[in-house]
Amino acid sequence: MKSDTHKLRASAGPQQSGTRRTSSTRKAAASGWVGSALEYYDWFIYAQAAALVFPTVFFPAGNPTVALIASLGTYAVGYVARPIGAFVLGQWGDRHGRKNVLVLAMLLMGVSTFAVALLPTYDQVGILAPALLLLLRLVQGFAVAGELSGASAMIVEHAPFGRRGFYASFALQGTQAGQIIAAAVFLPLSAVLSSEDFHAWGWRVPFLLSALVVFAGYMIRRRVEETPVFVEEKAHKDVPRMPVVQVLRESGLNVVRAVCMTLVNVVGVTVAVFGAAYATQPGYGIGMSTTVYLWIPVLANVIALALIPWFGDLSDRFGRRPLMIVGSLGSGALAYGYLYAVSQNNVPLTIVLAILMWGTLYQVWNATFASFFQELFPSRTRVTGFAISQNIGLLITSFLPSLFAVVAPPGSANVPLTVGSICFGITVIGAIAAWSARETHRIPLHQLGSPDATPVSREEYAGIRAAAR
């Protein structure tokens, strides 16, 4: 038994010595956490500024409604750019290495976000102001498309067999932390400064802090070693010339599955985007406090920070598919109750259900999908497969708030039933996609993505997993 376990460890892929492997794994996980937190900090501060200040800073003041729609439109454009970034940066990561794509993505994101702070206003340069804002948002969307795919590939390929889900979950924990940090920067500024000062210069401070993003992220990521899998492929000249063509030819069905699973992000859209409009917009007649509602995503994300690594560890114990299915269906089903609580202006119940729906059950899915998506694809096309799948799914999801507003506009009856049914139906699609995929957590690293892959037995896997702690 001992010799068999030793053979399985050797077959799991290129390995380092125990001490060095542990150090590399921790560095990769820390890099993924910090990098994701910093990049998604940039992403979320733009979202907040687009709603709070950009309509009056970068657009003409004559029609506030048009200015708000145009400002939020620049936010949505970032999602349009993400599939383009996924094709380019995904291929870059598979051809030039995981480390290279992570540094490139962070530099692009940090520089473009910092540049927003330096933009002139509409009163100063007219239509050039929103045009420059739109251009920088396109760069942001392009850059962020390569972050999670590269970070989770780096972690999975450094992680010991039996612990891939646990370590990959730290990149997702970082994205939640980024949203909390963004709120933590904006809320004090808006509270301390007068409205005039906040609109004149205060909003620029969070964007100027992106200079620290570039410096801190670069210092952390340059110290992480390239993954042994990619180094070996490069040495054997097994790096594909066109990873996007190869991934569609060899793993096209898994791309479709991953796109469908990504649609489970509808849960976050239902709570943070449509839920906010439903609760606070006068046309719906509910009248929940905007300030109170803004704290709901923060509270849910604080709970998520604590739970994500635990759920990642559960996926290593029980498999990826069970958690993907339970997380999808559980969070989707709670959409009915959550929207009903909002419709009754029941703040305590709304907060409790938001924490259960988004902060807990959705995180069962969220903590697992990064490792699962990475394991669906072979190493030679791993970053590309993950990036294009996730970002096409996110592009589709970004239009769902508009769909909700069309089918359940202000004044509609049965909004919780209508929107809740769409949300739940979409999560059912994601659960079916997860069910149709093969289980991957007991497949050795070098066999991932292969139709002929053979998972190790449960007993042998338990022994390897125990030794990897």
Sine and cosine of phi, psi and omega as CSV:
sin_phi,cos_phi,sin_psi,cos_psi,sin_omega,cos_omega
0.00,0.00,-0.68,0.74,0.00,-1.00
-0.90,0.44,-0.69,0.73,-0.01,-1.00
-0.92,0.38,-0.58,0.81,0.04,-1.00
-0.90,0.44,-0.68,0.73,0.02,-1.00
-0.88,0.47,-0.65,0.76,0.03,-1.00
-0.88,0.48,-0.66,0.76,0.03,-1.00
-0.90,0.44,-0.64,0.77,-0.01,-1.00
-0.91,0.41,-0.62,0.78,0.05,-1.00
-0.88,0.47,-0.65,0.76,0.00,-1.00
-0.92,0.40,-0.57,0.82,-0.04,-1.00
-0.98,0.18,-0.13,0.99,-0.06,-1.00
-0.95,0.30,-0.14,0.99,0.04,-1.00
0.78,-0.63,-0.06,-1.00,0.00,-1.00
-0.87,0.49,0.79,-0.62,-0.06,-1.00
-0.84,-0.54,0.38,-0.92,0.09,-1.00
-0.93,-0.37,0.05,-1.00,0.11,-0.99
-0.90,0.44,0.38,-0.93,-0.11,-0.99
-0.83,0.56,-0.75,0.66,-0.04,-1.00
-0.91,0.42,-0.69,0.72,-0.02,-1.00
-0.92,0.38,-0.63,0.77,0.01,-1.00
-0.89,0.45,-0.69,0.72,0.01,-1.00
-0.88,0.48,-0.68,0.73,0.01,-1.00
-0.89,0.45,-0.70,0.71,-0.01,-1.00
-0.91,0.42,-0.64,0.77,0.01,-1.00
-0.89,0.46,-0.72,0.70,-0.02,-1.00
-0.92,0.40,-0.63,0.77,0.06,-1.00
-0.89,0.45,-0.66,0.75,0.01,-1.00
-0.91,0.42,-0.67,0.74,0.01,-1.00
-0.91,0.42,-0.68,0.74,0.02,-1.00
-0.90,0.43,-0.66,0.75,0.04,-1.00
-0.89,0.46,-0.68,0.74,0.02,-1.00
-0.90,0.43,-0.66,0.75,-0.01,-1.00
-0.90,0.43,-0.82,0.58,-0.07,-1.00
-0.91,0.42,-0.70,0.72,-0.01,-1.00
-0.88,0.47,-0.71,0.71,0.01,-1.00
-0.91,0.42,-0.66,0.75,0.02,-1.00
-0.88,0.48,-0.71,0.70,-0.05,-1.00
-0.94,0.35,-0.68,0.73,-0.01,-1.00
-0.93,0.37,-0.65,0.76,0.01,-1.00
-0.97,0.22,-0.35,0.94,0.22,-0.98
-0.86,0.51,-0.75,0.66,0.04,-1.00
-0.85,0.53,-0.69,0.72,-0.06,-1.00
-0.90,0.44,-0.66,0.75,-0.10,-1.00
-0.98,0.18,-0.53,0.85,0.04,-1.00
-0.91,0.41,-0.52,0.85,0.08,-1.00
-0.91,0.43,-0.68,0.73,-0.01,-1.00
-0.87,0.50,-0.69,0.73,-0.01,-1.00
-0.93,0.37,-0.68,0.73,0.00,-1.00
-0.91,0.41,-0.56,0.83,0.01,-1.00
-0.88,0.47,-0.53,0.85,0.01,-1.00
-1.00,0.05,-0.56,0.83,-0.16,-0.99
-1.00,-0.02,-0.69,0.72,-0.18,-0.98
-0.78,-0.62,-0.48,0.88,-0.10,-0.99
-0.86,0.51,-0.58,0.82,0.01,-1.00
-0.84,0.55,-0.57,0.82,-0.02,-1.00
-1.00,-0.05,-0.29,0.96,-0.07,-1.00
-1.00,-0.06,-0.66,0.75,-0.14,-0.99
-0.93,-0.37,0.03,1.00,-0.04,-1.00
-0.72,-0.69,0.42,-0.91,-0.02,-1.00
-0.88,0.48,0.55,-0.84,-0.13,-0.99
-1.00,0.07,-0.02,1.00,-0.09,-1.00
-0.90,0.43,-0.62,0.79,-0.06,-1.00
-0.76,-0.65,0.99,-0.15,-0.06,-1.00
-0.86,0.51,-0.58,0.82,-0.02,-1.00
-0.91,0.42,-0.73,0.69,0.02,-1.00
-0.89,0.45,-0.64,0.77,0.01,-1.00
-0.89,0.46,-0.66,0.75,0.01,-1.00
-0.91,0.42,-0.71,0.70,0.01,-1.00
-0.88,0.48,-0.68,0.73,0.01,-1.00
-0.91,0.42,-0.65,0.76,0.01,-1.00
-0.90,0.44,-0.72,0.70,0.04,-1.00
-0.92,0.40,-0.46,0.89,0.07,-1.00
-0.90,0.43,-0.61,0.79,0.06,-1.00
-0.91,0.42,-0.52,0.85,0.08,-1.00
-0.91,0.42,-0.71,0.70,-0.03,-1.00
-0.91,0.42,-0.51,0.86,-0.01,-1.00
-0.85,0.52,-0.50,0.87,0.04,-1.00
-0.85,0.53,-0.56,0.83,0.03,-1.00
-0.96,0.27,-0.50,0.86,0.07,-1.00
-0.91,0.41,-0.59,0.81,-0.01,-1.00
-0.97,0.24,-0.32,0.95,-0.11,-0.99
-0.90,0.43,-0.69,0.72,0.06,-1.00
-0.87,0.49,-0.58,0.82,0.04,-1.00
-0.90,0.44,-0.73,0.69,0.06,-1.00
-0.88,0.48,-0.57,0.82,0.01,-1.00
-0.89,0.45,-0.69,0.72,0.01,-1.00
-0.90,0.44,-0.69,0.73,-0.07,-1.00
-0.97,0.25,-0.80,0.60,-0.07,-1.00
-0.96,0.29,-0.53,0.85,0.08,-1.00
-0.87,0.49,-0.73,0.69,0.04,-1.00
-0.90,0.43,-0.61,0.79,0.04,-1.00
-0.87,0.49,-0.68,0.73,0.00,-1.00
-0.91,0.41,-0.57,0.82,0.01,-1.00
-0.99,0.16,-0.39,0.92,-0.01,-1.00
-0.99,-0.10,-0.58,0.81,-0.12,-0.99
-0.91,-0.42,-0.08,1.00,0.08,-1.00
0.91,-0.41,0.47,-0.88,-0.02,-1.00
-0.92,0.39,-0.65,0.76,-0.01,-1.00
-0.88,0.47,-0.68,0.73,-0.02,-1.00
-0.89,0.46,-0.69,0.73,-0.05,-1.00
-0.94,0.35,-0.54,0.84,0.02,-1.00
-0.93,0.37,-0.67,0.74,0.04,-1.00
-0.91,0.41,-0.68,0.73,0.01,-1.00
-0.88,0.47,-0.73,0.69,-0.02,-1.00
-0.88,0.48,-0.65,0.76,-0.02,-1.00
-0.93,0.37,-0.65,0.76,0.03,-1.00
-0.89,0.46,-0.71,0.71,0.02,-1.00
-0.88,0.48,-0.71,0.71,-0.02,-1.00
-0.91,0.41,-0.73,0.68,-0.05,-1.00
-0.90,0.44,-0.70,0.72,-0.02,-1.00
-0.92,0.39,-0.68,0.73,-0.02,-1.00
-0.92,0.39,-0.59,0.81,0.02,-1.00
-0.94,0.33,-0.68,0.73,0.06,-1.00
-0.87,0.50,-0.61,0.79,-0.02,-1.00
-0.91,0.42,-0.48,0.87,0.04,-1.00
-0.86,0.52,-0.62,0.78,-0.01,-1.00
-0.89,0.45,-0.38,0.93,-0.07,-1.00
-0.99,-0.14,-0.01,1.00,-0.09,-1.00
-0.93,0.36,0.60,-0.80,0.14,-0.99
-0.96,0.29,0.33,-0.95,-0.02,-1.00
-1.00,0.03,0.13,-0.99,0.04,-1.00
-0.89,0.45,-0.62,0.79,0.00,-1.00
-0.90,0.43,-0.43,0.90,-0.04,-1.00
-1.00,0.05,-0.67,0.74,-0.11,-0.99
-0.77,-0.64,0.07,1.00,0.05,-1.00
0.94,0.34,-0.67,-0.74,-0.14,-0.99
-0.90,0.43,-0.32,0.95,0.04,-1.00
-0.89,0.45,-0.50,0.86,-0.03,-1.00
-0.89,0.46,-0.82,0.57,0.03,-1.00
-0.91,0.41,-0.48,0.88,0.03,-1.00
-0.91,0.42,-0.69,0.72,0.04,-1.00
-0.91,0.41,-0.62,0.78,0.04,-1.00
-0.88,0.48,-0.69,0.72,0.01,-1.00
-0.89,0.46,-0.68,0.73,0.01,-1.00
-0.88,0.48,-0.71,0.71,-0.01,-1.00
-0.92,0.38,-0.55,0.84,0.05,-1.00
-0.92,0.38,-0.58,0.81,0.08,-1.00
-0.89,0.46,-0.65,0.76,0.03,-1.00
-0.91,0.42,-0.66,0.75,0.05,-1.00
-0.85,0.52,-0.75,0.66,0.00,-1.00
-0.88,0.47,-0.64,0.77,0.05,-1.00
-0.87,0.49,-0.71,0.70,-0.09,-1.00
-0.94,0.33,-0.69,0.72,-0.10,-0.99
-0.93,0.37,-0.32,0.95,0.01,-1.00
-0.90,0.43,-0.41,0.91,-0.02,-1.00
-0.99,-0.12,-0.06,1.00,-0.12,-0.99
-0.94,0.33,-0.89,0.45,-0.13,-0.99
-0.93,0.37,-0.59,0.81,0.01,-1.00
-0.90,0.43,-0.68,0.73,0.02,-1.00
-0.95,0.32,-0.67,0.74,-0.04,-1.00
-0.91,0.41,-0.71,0.70,-0.03,-1.00
-0.95,0.31,-0.52,0.85,0.10,-0.99
-0.90,0.43,-0.68,0.73,0.04,-1.00
-0.86,0.51,-0.69,0.72,-0.04,-1.00
-0.94,0.34,-0.75,0.66,-0.05,-1.00
-0.86,0.51,-0.64,0.77,-0.06,-1.00
-0.98,0.20,-0.27,0.96,0.11,-0.99
-1.00,-0.08,-0.37,0.93,-0.14,-0.99
-0.95,0.30,0.52,-0.85,0.08,-1.00
-0.94,0.33,0.53,-0.85,0.04,-1.00
-0.84,0.54,0.75,-0.66,-0.03,-1.00
0.99,-0.14,-0.13,0.99,-0.02,-1.00
-0.74,-0.67,0.25,0.97,-0.07,-1.00
-0.90,0.44,-0.67,0.75,-0.02,-1.00
-0.90,0.43,-0.67,0.74,0.00,-1.00
-0.88,0.48,-0.78,0.63,-0.06,-1.00
-0.94,0.35,-0.61,0.80,0.01,-1.00
-0.91,0.42,-0.44,0.90,-0.03,-1.00
-0.91,0.41,-0.34,0.94,-0.02,-1.00
-0.93,0.38,-0.50,0.87,0.08,-1.00
-0.90,0.44,-0.61,0.79,0.03,-1.00
-0.96,0.30,-0.57,0.82,0.09,-1.00
-0.88,0.48,-0.58,0.81,0.04,-1.00
-0.90,0.44,-0.62,0.79,0.01,-1.00
-0.90,0.43,-0.61,0.79,0.04,-1.00
-0.92,0.38,-0.65,0.76,0.03,-1.00
-0.88,0.47,-0.60,0.80,0.02,-1.00
-0.86,0.51,-0.63,0.77,0.02,-1.00
-0.93,0.37,-0.63,0.78,0.02,-1.00
-0.92,0.40,-0.68,0.73,0.00,-1.00
-0.89,0.46,-0.65,0.76,0.02,-1.00
-0.86,0.51,-0.71,0.70,0.02,-1.00
-0.91,0.41,-0.62,0.78,-0.04,-1.00
-0.92,0.40,-0.45,0.90,0.04,-1.00
-0.99,0.14,-0.68,0.74,-0.07,-1.00
-0.96,0.29,-0.66,0.75,-0.10,-0.99
-0.87,0.49,-0.73,0.68,0.03,-1.00
-0.90,0.44,-0.63,0.78,0.01,-1.00
-0.89,0.46,-0.70,0.71,-0.01,-1.00
-0.93,0.36,-0.44,0.90,-0.02,-1.00
-0.99,0.13,-0.62,0.79,-0.10,-1.00
-0.99,0.12,-0.65,0.76,-0.07,-1.00
-0.99,0.11,0.46,-0.89,0.15,-0.99
-0.93,0.36,0.32,-0.95,0.00,-1.00
-0.85,0.52,-0.62,0.78,-0.01,-1.00
-0.91,0.41,-0.72,0.69,-0.01,-1.00
-0.92,0.39,-0.63,0.78,-0.01,-1.00
-0.89,0.46,-0.68,0.73,0.01,-1.00
-0.97,0.25,-0.45,0.89,-0.03,-1.00
-0.98,0.21,-0.71,0.70,-0.06,-1.00
-0.55,-0.83,-0.39,0.92,-0.10,-1.00
-0.87,0.50,-0.60,0.80,-0.03,-1.00
-0.91,0.42,-0.36,0.93,-0.04,-1.00
-0.96,0.26,-0.39,0.92,-0.08,-1.00
-0.85,0.53,-0.76,0.65,0.01,-1.00
-0.86,0.51,-0.55,0.84,0.01,-1.00
-0.96,0.27,-0.60,0.80,0.06,-1.00
-0.89,0.45,-0.52,0.85,0.01,-1.00
-0.91,0.41,-0.19,0.98,0.05,-1.00
-0.91,0.42,-0.29,0.96,0.11,-0.99
-0.87,0.49,-0.59,0.81,0.06,-1.00
-0.93,0.36,-0.52,0.85,0.04,-1.00
-0.86,0.51,-0.75,0.66,-0.03,-1.00
-0.89,0.46,-0.73,0.68,-0.06,-1.00
-0.92,0.40,-0.78,0.62,-0.06,-1.00
-0.90,0.43,-0.70,0.72,-0.02,-1.00
-0.90,0.44,-0.65,0.76,0.01,-1.00
-0.91,0.41,-0.67,0.74,-0.02,-1.00
-0.89,0.46,-0.61,0.79,-0.01,-1.00
-0.96,0.29,-0.73,0.68,-0.14,-0.99
-0.97,0.25,-0.45,0.89,0.01,-1.00
-0.94,0.33,-0.27,0.96,-0.01,-1.00
-1.00,-0.01,-0.13,0.99,0.00,-1.00
-1.00,0.06,0.74,-0.68,0.01,-1.00
-0.96,0.26,0.49,-0.87,0.12,-0.99
-0.89,0.46,0.47,-0.88,-0.07,-1.00
-0.94,0.34,0.59,-0.81,0.01,-1.00
-0.85,0.53,-0.56,0.83,-0.01,-1.00
-0.88,0.48,-0.74,0.67,-0.02,-1.00
-0.93,0.37,-0.64,0.77,0.02,-1.00
-0.86,0.52,-0.68,0.73,0.00,-1.00
-0.92,0.40,-0.67,0.74,0.02,-1.00
-0.89,0.46,-0.66,0.75,0.01,-1.00
-0.90,0.43,-0.65,0.76,0.02,-1.00
-0.90,0.44,-0.57,0.82,-0.01,-1.00
-1.00,-0.02,0.10,0.99,-0.01,-1.00
0.83,0.56,0.67,0.75,0.00,-1.00
-0.97,-0.22,0.27,0.96,0.01,-1.00
-0.99,0.16,0.82,-0.58,-0.07,-1.00
-0.95,0.32,0.54,-0.84,0.05,-1.00
-0.96,0.27,-0.63,0.78,-0.01,-1.00
-0.77,-0.64,0.99,0.15,-0.06,-1.00
-0.85,0.53,-0.56,0.83,-0.05,-1.00
-0.92,0.40,-0.61,0.80,0.05,-1.00
-0.93,0.37,-0.66,0.75,-0.04,-1.00
-0.92,0.38,-0.65,0.76,-0.03,-1.00
-0.93,0.36,-0.58,0.81,0.03,-1.00
-0.95,0.32,-0.56,0.83,0.00,-1.00
-0.96,0.26,-0.68,0.73,-0.10,-0.99
-1.00,-0.02,-0.51,0.86,-0.13,-0.99
-0.74,-0.67,0.52,0.85,-0.07,-1.00
-0.85,0.53,-0.64,0.76,-0.01,-1.00
-0.92,0.39,-0.59,0.81,0.06,-1.00
-0.94,0.35,-0.50,0.86,0.12,-0.99
-0.88,0.47,-0.72,0.69,0.02,-1.00
-0.88,0.47,-0.70,0.72,0.03,-1.00
-0.85,0.52,-0.73,0.68,-0.05,-1.00
-0.92,0.40,-0.59,0.81,0.08,-1.00
-0.87,0.49,-0.72,0.69,-0.01,-1.00
-0.90,0.44,-0.65,0.76,0.03,-1.00
-0.91,0.41,-0.56,0.83,0.01,-1.00
-0.90,0.45,-0.42,0.91,0.00,-1.00
-0.89,0.45,-0.24,0.97,0.06,-1.00
-0.90,0.44,-0.24,0.97,0.14,-0.99
-0.87,0.50,-0.16,0.99,0.11,-0.99
-0.83,0.56,-0.43,0.90,0.01,-1.00
-0.89,0.46,-0.75,0.67,0.04,-1.00
-0.90,0.43,-0.62,0.78,0.04,-1.00
-0.88,0.48,-0.67,0.75,-0.03,-1.00
-0.90,0.43,-0.63,0.77,-0.02,-1.00
-0.98,0.18,-0.80,0.59,-0.21,-0.98
-1.00,0.09,-0.48,0.88,-0.10,-1.00
-0.96,-0.28,-0.94,0.35,0.00,-1.00
-0.90,0.43,-0.64,0.77,0.00,-1.00
-0.85,0.53,-0.62,0.78,0.02,-1.00
-0.90,0.44,-0.71,0.70,0.02,-1.00
-0.90,0.43,-0.69,0.72,-0.01,-1.00
-0.88,0.48,-0.64,0.77,-0.06,-1.00
-0.97,0.23,-0.55,0.84,-0.21,-0.98
-0.91,-0.41,-0.38,0.93,-0.06,-1.00
-0.95,0.30,0.73,-0.68,-0.06,-1.00
-0.84,0.54,-0.53,0.85,-0.06,-1.00
-0.87,0.48,-0.47,0.88,0.01,-1.00
-1.00,0.10,-0.25,0.97,0.13,-0.99
0.95,0.31,0.33,0.94,-0.02,-1.00
-1.00,-0.02,-0.73,0.68,0.13,-0.99
0.97,0.22,0.49,0.87,0.07,-1.00
-0.94,0.34,0.58,-0.82,-0.03,-1.00
-0.89,0.46,0.74,-0.67,0.04,-1.00
-0.89,0.46,-0.67,0.74,0.00,-1.00
-0.87,0.49,-0.70,0.72,0.03,-1.00
-0.88,0.48,-0.69,0.72,-0.06,-1.00
-0.92,0.39,-0.55,0.83,0.00,-1.00
-0.89,0.45,-0.41,0.91,0.00,-1.00
-0.99,0.16,-0.29,0.96,-0.05,-1.00
-0.88,0.47,-0.76,0.65,0.05,-1.00
-0.88,0.48,-0.55,0.83,0.01,-1.00
-0.90,0.43,-0.74,0.68,0.00,-1.00
-0.89,0.46,-0.68,0.73,0.00,-1.00
-0.89,0.46,-0.63,0.78,-0.02,-1.00
-0.95,0.31,-0.52,0.86,0.07,-1.00
-0.90,0.44,-0.69,0.72,0.06,-1.00
-0.89,0.46,-0.67,0.74,-0.01,-1.00
-0.87,0.50,-0.63,0.78,0.00,-1.00
-0.83,0.55,-0.64,0.77,-0.03,-1.00
-0.96,0.26,-0.52,0.85,-0.15,-0.99
-1.00,-0.02,-0.47,0.88,-0.15,-0.99
-0.84,0.54,-0.77,0.64,0.01,-1.00
-0.88,0.48,-0.57,0.82,0.01,-1.00
-0.91,0.42,-0.68,0.73,0.04,-1.00
-0.92,0.40,-0.60,0.80,0.07,-1.00
-0.87,0.49,-0.65,0.76,0.04,-1.00
-0.92,0.40,-0.62,0.78,0.06,-1.00
-0.87,0.49,-0.59,0.81,0.01,-1.00
-0.92,0.39,-0.46,0.89,0.11,-0.99
-0.95,0.30,-0.50,0.86,-0.03,-1.00
-0.99,0.14,-0.72,0.69,-0.16,-0.99
-0.94,-0.34,-0.12,0.99,0.02,-1.00
0.95,-0.30,0.34,-0.94,-0.03,-1.00
-0.97,0.22,-0.70,0.72,-0.13,-0.99
-0.87,0.50,-0.70,0.71,0.00,-1.00
-0.85,0.52,-0.66,0.75,-0.02,-1.00
-0.95,0.32,-0.62,0.79,0.05,-1.00
-0.88,0.48,-0.66,0.75,-0.03,-1.00
-0.95,0.31,-0.75,0.66,-0.01,-1.00
-0.89,0.45,-0.69,0.72,0.01,-1.00
-0.89,0.46,-0.66,0.75,0.00,-1.00
-0.90,0.43,-0.83,0.56,-0.10,-0.99
-0.93,0.36,-0.64,0.77,-0.03,-1.00
-0.91,0.42,-0.74,0.67,-0.01,-1.00
-0.94,0.35,-0.61,0.79,0.01,-1.00
-0.90,0.43,-0.64,0.77,-0.02,-1.00
-0.91,0.42,-0.52,0.85,-0.02,-1.00
-0.96,0.28,-0.14,0.99,0.03,-1.00
-0.86,0.50,-0.60,0.80,0.02,-1.00
-0.86,0.51,-0.79,0.62,-0.04,-1.00
-0.91,0.41,-0.63,0.78,-0.01,-1.00
-0.89,0.46,-0.76,0.64,-0.02,-1.00
-0.92,0.39,-0.51,0.86,0.07,-1.00
-0.91,0.41,-0.68,0.74,0.03,-1.00
-0.88,0.48,-0.65,0.76,0.07,-1.00
-0.89,0.46,-0.70,0.72,-0.04,-1.00
-0.88,0.48,-0.46,0.89,0.02,-1.00
-1.00,-0.03,0.05,1.00,-0.05,-1.00
0.80,0.60,0.61,0.79,0.01,-1.00
-1.00,-0.07,1.00,-0.04,-0.13,-0.99
-0.89,0.45,-0.74,0.67,0.00,-1.00
-0.85,0.52,-0.70,0.71,-0.01,-1.00
-0.92,0.39,-0.60,0.80,0.04,-1.00
-0.87,0.49,-0.70,0.72,0.00,-1.00
-0.90,0.43,-0.71,0.71,-0.01,-1.00
-0.88,0.48,-0.72,0.69,-0.04,-1.00
-0.94,0.33,-0.54,0.84,0.08,-1.00
-0.90,0.44,-0.65,0.76,0.02,-1.00
-0.92,0.39,-0.65,0.76,0.02,-1.00
-0.94,0.35,-0.68,0.74,-0.10,-1.00
-0.97,0.24,-0.80,0.60,-0.12,-0.99
-1.00,-0.09,-0.67,0.74,-0.08,-1.00
-0.98,0.19,-0.30,0.95,-0.06,-1.00
-0.84,-0.54,-0.94,0.33,-0.11,-0.99
-0.91,0.42,-0.65,0.76,0.06,-1.00
-0.88,0.47,-0.56,0.83,-0.01,-1.00
-0.94,0.33,-0.38,0.93,0.14,-0.99
-0.86,0.52,-0.69,0.73,0.06,-1.00
-0.95,0.30,-0.73,0.68,-0.12,-0.99
-0.89,0.45,-0.61,0.79,-0.01,-1.00
-0.95,0.32,-0.31,0.95,-0.13,-0.99
-0.97,-0.22,-0.48,0.88,-0.21,-0.98
-0.91,0.41,-0.52,0.85,-0.05,-1.00
-0.89,0.45,-0.75,0.66,0.01,-1.00
-0.92,0.38,-0.62,0.78,-0.02,-1.00
-0.90,0.44,-0.73,0.68,0.01,-1.00
-0.88,0.47,-0.68,0.73,0.00,-1.00
-0.88,0.48,-0.61,0.79,-0.07,-1.00
-0.98,0.21,-0.22,0.98,0.05,-1.00
-0.97,0.24,-0.30,0.95,-0.12,-0.99
-0.87,-0.49,0.54,-0.84,0.09,-1.00
-0.94,0.33,0.33,-0.95,-0.11,-0.99
-0.87,0.50,-0.54,0.84,-0.08,-1.00
-0.93,0.36,-0.34,0.94,0.03,-1.00
-0.77,-0.63,0.34,0.94,-0.15,-0.99
-0.90,0.43,-0.75,0.67,-0.05,-1.00
-0.92,0.38,-0.66,0.75,0.02,-1.00
-0.89,0.45,-0.75,0.66,-0.02,-1.00
-0.86,0.51,-0.71,0.71,0.03,-1.00
-0.90,0.45,-0.76,0.65,-0.13,-0.99
-0.89,0.46,-0.74,0.67,-0.05,-1.00
-0.94,0.33,-0.58,0.81,0.01,-1.00
-0.90,0.43,-0.79,0.62,-0.06,-1.00
-0.89,0.46,-0.69,0.72,-0.14,-0.99
-0.98,0.18,-0.46,0.89,0.17,-0.99
-0.92,0.39,-0.68,0.73,0.05,-1.00
-0.88,0.48,-0.66,0.75,0.02,-1.00
-0.93,0.37,-0.56,0.83,0.07,-1.00
-0.88,0.48,-0.71,0.70,0.03,-1.00
-0.88,0.47,-0.70,0.72,-0.04,-1.00
-0.89,0.45,-0.54,0.84,-0.05,-1.00
-0.90,0.44,-0.37,0.93,0.01,-1.00
-1.00,0.00,-0.11,0.99,-0.06,-1.00
-0.91,0.42,-0.61,0.80,0.07,-1.00
-0.84,0.54,-0.61,0.79,0.05,-1.00
-0.91,0.41,-0.64,0.77,0.05,-1.00
-0.89,0.46,-0.69,0.72,0.03,-1.00
-0.86,0.50,-0.67,0.75,-0.02,-1.00
-0.92,0.38,-0.49,0.87,0.01,-1.00
-0.96,0.28,-0.71,0.70,-0.07,-1.00
-0.99,0.14,-0.33,0.94,0.00,-1.00
-0.67,-0.74,0.91,0.41,-0.03,-1.00
-0.95,0.31,0.19,-0.98,0.07,-1.00
-0.80,0.60,0.69,-0.72,-0.04,-1.00
1.00,-0.07,-0.11,0.99,-0.02,-1.00
-0.96,0.28,0.46,-0.89,0.14,-0.99
-1.00,-0.08,0.43,-0.90,0.08,-1.00
0.86,0.52,0.63,0.78,0.03,-1.00
-0.86,0.51,-0.71,0.70,0.01,-1.00
-0.86,0.52,-0.62,0.79,-0.01,-1.00
-0.94,0.34,-0.69,0.72,-0.05,-1.00
-0.92,0.40,-0.83,0.56,-0.04,-1.00
-0.94,0.33,-0.62,0.79,0.04,-1.00
-0.87,0.49,-0.62,0.78,0.00,-1.00
-0.92,0.38,-0.64,0.77,0.04,-1.00
-0.91,0.43,-0.71,0.70,0.01,-1.00
-0.86,0.51,-0.76,0.65,-0.02,-1.00
-0.90,0.44,-0.65,0.76,0.02,-1.00
-0.87,0.49,-0.64,0.77,0.01,-1.00
-0.93,0.38,-0.64,0.77,0.03,-1.00
-0.93,0.37,-0.47,0.88,0.11,-0.99
-0.89,0.45,-0.67,0.75,0.06,-1.00
-0.86,0.52,-0.70,0.71,0.02,-1.00
-0.89,0.46,-0.63,0.77,0.00,-1.00
-0.92,0.38,-0.64,0.76,0.03,-1.00
-0.90,0.44,-0.65,0.76,0.03,-1.00
-0.88,0.47,-0.66,0.75,0.03,-1.00
-0.91,0.42,-0.66,0.75,0.01,-1.00
-0.89,0.45,-0.58,0.82,-0.05,-1.00
-0.97,0.24,-0.30,0.95,0.00,-1.00
-0.99,0.14,0.33,-0.94,0.04,-1.00
-0.99,0.13,0.47,-0.88,0.08,-1.00
-0.95,0.32,0.62,-0.79,-0.17,-0.99
-0.82,-0.57,-0.20,0.98,-0.22,-0.98
-0.93,0.36,-0.37,0.93,0.00,-1.00
-0.97,-0.24,0.26,0.96,0.04,-1.00
-1.00,-0.09,0.79,-0.61,0.03,-1.00
-0.86,0.52,0.44,-0.90,-0.13,-0.99
-0.82,0.58,-0.73,0.68,-0.12,-0.99
-0.95,0.31,-0.22,0.98,0.02,-1.00
-0.99,-0.15,-0.12,0.99,-0.06,-1.00
-0.86,0.51,0.67,-0.74,0.01,-1.00
1.00,0.09,-0.10,1.00,0.00,-1.00
-1.00,-0.05,0.73,-0.69,0.04,-1.00
-0.91,0.42,-0.33,0.95,0.00,-1.00
-0.99,-0.11,0.16,0.99,-0.05,-1.00
-0.88,0.48,0.62,-0.78,0.00,-1.00
-0.88,-0.48,0.90,-0.43,0.04,-1.00
-0.93,0.36,0.53,-0.85,0.07,-1.00
-0.95,0.30,0.34,-0.94,-0.01,-1.00
-0.92,0.39,0.36,-0.93,-0.01,-1.00
-0.87,0.49,-0.65,0.76,-0.04,-1.00
-0.91,0.41,-0.72,0.69,0.00,-1.00
-0.92,0.40,-0.63,0.78,0.02,-1.00
-0.89,0.45,-0.67,0.74,0.01,-1.00
-0.86,0.50,-0.64,0.77,0.03,-1.00
-0.92,0.40,-0.69,0.72,0.02,-1.00
-0.90,0.43,-0.68,0.74,-0.01,-1.00
-0.90,0.45,-0.67,0.74,0.02,-1.00
-0.89,0.45,-0.63,0.78,-0.01,-1.00
-0.95,0.31,-0.37,0.93,-0.06,-1.00
-0.99,0.11,-0.13,0.99,-0.04,-1.00
-0.94,0.33,0.00,0.00,0.00,0.00
